[in-house]
Amino acid sequence: MIISDDRDQEIRNLAYFLWEKAGRPSGQEHDFWAEAARRVETEQPCATVQQRNRFVAR
């Protein structure tokens, strides 16, 4: 389903941004994913969501 794929990508991008902003701590992947999912699901507007498309895959 396209909507689900888009939402998953949005969560992935935001989780990555939050992880980077926190200094790339190891062992907290689930925490960042949960926080990103919560923000996306509740559609809380924030500056990080607008900046998420600035990342390039490595």
MODELLER restraints for C-alpha pairs under 7 A, 6 or more apart:
rsr = mdl.restraints
at = mdl.atoms
rsr.add(forms.Gaussian(group=physical.xy_distance, feature=features.Distance(at['CA:11:A'], at['CA:33:A']), mean=6.94, stdev=0.5))
rsr.add(forms.Gaussian(group=physical.xy_distance, feature=features.Distance(at['CA:11:A'], at['CA:36:A']), mean=5.36, stdev=0.5))
rsr.add(forms.Gaussian(group=physical.xy_distance, feature=features.Distance(at['CA:11:A'], at['CA:37:A']), mean=5.46, stdev=0.5))
rsr.add(forms.Gaussian(group=physical.xy_distance, feature=features.Distance(at['CA:11:A'], at['CA:40:A']), mean=6.45, stdev=0.5))
rsr.add(forms.Gaussian(group=physical.xy_distance, feature=features.Distance(at['CA:13:A'], at['CA:52:A']), mean=5.72, stdev=0.5))
rsr.add(forms.Gaussian(group=physical.xy_distance, feature=features.Distance(at['CA:14:A'], at['CA:36:A']), mean=5.60, stdev=0.5))
rsr.add(forms.Gaussian(group=physical.xy_distance, feature=features.Distance(at['CA:14:A'], at['CA:49:A']), mean=6.33, stdev=0.5))
rsr.add(forms.Gaussian(group=physical.xy_distance, feature=features.Distance(at['CA:14:A'], at['CA:52:A']), mean=5.94, stdev=0.5))
rsr.add(forms.Gaussian(group=physical.xy_distance, feature=features.Distance(at['CA:15:A'], at['CA:32:A']), mean=5.13, stdev=0.5))
rsr.add(forms.Gaussian(group=physical.xy_distance, feature=features.Distance(at['CA:15:A'], at['CA:33:A']), mean=5.12, stdev=0.5))
rsr.add(forms.Gaussian(group=physical.xy_distance, feature=features.Distance(at['CA:15:A'], at['CA:36:A']), mean=5.07, stdev=0.5))
rsr.add(forms.Gaussian(group=physical.xy_distance, feature=features.Distance(at['CA:17:A'], at['CA:52:A']), mean=6.37, stdev=0.5))
rsr.add(forms.Gaussian(group=physical.xy_distance, feature=features.Distance(at['CA:18:A'], at['CA:32:A']), mean=6.51, stdev=0.5))
rsr.add(forms.Gaussian(group=physical.xy_distance, feature=features.Distance(at['CA:19:A'], at['CA:25:A']), mean=6.99, stdev=0.5))
rsr.add(forms.Gaussian(group=physical.xy_distance, feature=features.Distance(at['CA:19:A'], at['CA:32:A']), mean=6.29, stdev=0.5))
